[in-house]
Amino acid sequence: MKYIDTHSHIYPDAISQKATRSTCRFYNVTTDHSGTASELLRLDKEVGIVRSVLLPVSVNPVHTASINNFTLRECEEHPEFVPFATMHAANEDMEEQAEKFVERGFKGVKIHPDMQQFNIDDERMFPLYDIIAGKIPLTVHSGDPRYTYSHPERIRRILHEFPRLTVIAAHMGAWSMQKEALPLLKNEERCFTDTSSALSGMTADAAMMYINAYGVERVMYGSDYPIEDPAYNAFLVERLPISDGDKEKIAHLNAERIIGIEPI
């Protein structure tokens, strides 16, 4: 089966090990992966992943522009990659950068409120949401019981505040808080989700409960590389008790439609 991975991360080779270890510490997990572009390309080829969406995160606003530039360079060198931009609430040049996102080729924007330490519905982010609404989606790391920055209630607020904004609430709605997210987000038609760091902690029956609640048309395959393994996460999609047609939707068709990705 062909896949588009809507949730992956890479880092410059010189810092990939350090960055990957830092993310693992944040979540108290381990991984055998390095977080490099070359490793992700190799793993993707083995699995049948034809495109991987790169979701950078700027923890320090000083680094936002350079991280976005790195992401674009990697995507120019490797057409298998799809670039999302990052943004931080403390970026004073937010509007100036965001106005150029579509022109520069970014297919969406990623924020990670828990790592970046600002609320999803922080009004400093509103200029960004207004600029990208109706143009490109916003992927949000949603859900973490240790913090309230990324609570799914905040996603619902910005969806109502910006009626043309498309949001991808990662990790089946909210990492480790899927049950809390479901009643808040399942009826929000412009809210989509991915399978990253979610299916690996669920039985197939539990996964189907969420997929049926959101609707198969709103769920996209994601691996969360380098934290999780692309091949294992593809297996978790393939084992789902749904039709081959619905698996195709999750594997790549929904990403083509929602993000506007043309597979290679």
Salt bridges, closest charged atoms under 4 A:
GLU39 OE1 - HIS33 ND1 3.85
GLU39 OE2 - ARG42 NH2 3.96
GLU46 OE2 - ARG42 NH1 3.30
GLU74 OE1 - HIS78 NE2 3.79
GLU77 OE2 - HIS78 NE2 3.76
ASP114 OD2 - HIS141 NE2 3.36
ASP121 OD1 - ARG154 NH1 2.77
ASP121 OD2 - ARG157 NH1 3.48
ASP122 OD2 - ARG124 NH2 2.81
GLU123 OE2 - ARG157 NH2 3.44
ASP144 OD2 - ARG146 NH2 2.82
GLU153 OE1 - ARG156 NH2 3.02
GLU188 OE2 - HIS160 NE2 2.87
ASP194 OD2 - HIS7 ND1 2.98
GLU217 OE2 - LYS249 NZ 3.33
ASP224 OD1 - HIS7 NE2 3.42
ASP224 OD1 - HIS9 NE2 3.13
ASP229 OD1 - HIS33 NE2 3.15
ASP246 OD1 - LYS249 NZ 3.58
GLU248 OE1 - HIS252 NE2 2.56
GLU256 OE2 - HIS252 ND1 2.68
